[in-house]
Amino acid sequence: MPTLTKLYTMQEAAQHNTPQDCWVVIDGK
């Protein structure tokens, strides 16, 4: 059974910048 992976852009990750909703990008991934 294949696994689907959702990829996010840096712009999408940058929108999650509050203490309640913080995303971390590590090594550009």
N, C-alpha and C positions, 0 to 999 in steps of 0.2 A: 504494500500500500504506500503510495508516494506521500511525502510530507510537503506541504506548502509553506513557504517562508515569506513573510511580508517584509519588504525592504523599505526603509524610511530615508528620506533625504536629510541633509544637514539642516535645511530650512525647516523641515517638519520637526526635527529634534529641538531646534532652537526655540520653537514656540512653547516648549514645556520647560519653563524656567522659573517656576515658583517653588517655594519650600514644600508645598503640598503635591506638586506634580513635576518632579525633577528627573529628566532623562540624562544619562551619561553616555558620551561617545568615547570609546576606547580604541586607540590606534586607527581612527577613521572608520570604525565599524559599529 
